[in-house]
Amino acid sequence: MGPASTSEGVASLQARLRGMWKGKSFNPMIADDDASVLHSAIQDGLSIITNDKRVYKNIERLGYSSERY
């Protein structure tokens, strides 16, 4: 188990992603559960391994390490 994510950390990741696309018609989102897992991994310096293309792209947009399987 990694460190617990915080609601502030989750909200921060979601706000950063929304801020990248402010004023544009495209509005990517990262779900609370996905943002929680990402926040926990960030605290440990780990990458995320996922087969969810949407989550993978959003993690990359945020500048974090992600791998697909």
C-alpha positions as CSV (number, residue, x, y, z in Angstrom):
1,M,0.0,0.0,0.0
2,G,1.2,3.4,-0.8
3,P,0.6,6.6,1.1
4,A,-3.0,7.8,1.5
5,S,-4.1,10.4,-1.0
6,T,-5.7,13.6,0.3
7,S,-8.8,15.3,-0.9
8,E,-6.7,18.4,-1.5
9,G,-4.2,16.5,-3.6
10,V,-7.1,15.0,-5.7
11,A,-8.7,18.4,-6.2
12,S,-5.4,19.9,-7.2
13,L,-4.8,17.3,-9.9
14,Q,-8.3,17.8,-11.2
15,A,-8.0,21.6,-11.2
16,R,-4.6,21.5,-13.0
17,L,-6.1,19.3,-15.7
18,R,-9.1,21.6,-16.1
19,G,-6.9,24.7,-16.1
20,M,-4.9,23.4,-19.1
21,W,-8.0,23.5,-21.3
22,K,-9.7,26.6,-19.9
23,G,-11.7,28.4,-22.6
24,K,-11.5,25.5,-25.0
25,S,-14.3,23.2,-26.2
26,F,-12.3,20.1,-25.1
27,N,-12.5,19.5,-21.3
28,P,-10.6,16.3,-20.1
29,M,-11.4,15.1,-16.7
30,I,-9.8,12.6,-14.3
31,A,-12.2,10.7,-12.0
32,D,-11.9,11.0,-8.3
33,D,-10.8,7.4,-7.9
34,D,-8.2,7.7,-10.7
35,A,-6.9,11.0,-9.3
36,S,-6.6,9.4,-5.8
37,V,-4.5,6.5,-7.2
38,L,-2.3,9.0,-9.1
39,H,-1.9,11.3,-6.0
40,S,-0.8,8.3,-3.9
41,A,1.7,7.2,-6.6
42,I,3.1,10.7,-6.9
43,Q,3.9,10.8,-3.2
44,D,6.0,7.6,-3.6
45,G,7.5,8.6,-7.0
46,L,5.9,5.7,-8.8
47,S,4.5,5.5,-12.2
48,I,1.0,4.3,-13.0
49,I,0.4,1.2,-15.1
50,T,-3.0,1.2,-16.8
51,N,-4.8,0.0,-19.9
52,D,-7.3,2.8,-19.7
53,K,-6.3,5.1,-22.6
54,R,-8.2,8.1,-21.2
55,V,-6.5,7.9,-17.8
56,Y,-3.1,7.3,-19.4
57,K,-3.4,10.4,-21.6
58,N,-4.5,12.6,-18.7
59,I,-1.6,11.4,-16.5
60,E,0.8,12.2,-19.4
61,R,-0.8,15.6,-19.8
62,L,-0.2,16.3,-16.1
63,G,3.5,15.4,-16.6
64,Y,3.6,12.2,-14.6
65,S,5.0,8.8,-15.6
66,S,2.5,6.3,-16.9
67,E,2.7,3.0,-18.7
68,R,0.3,0.9,-20.7
69,Y,-0.1,-2.8,-20.6
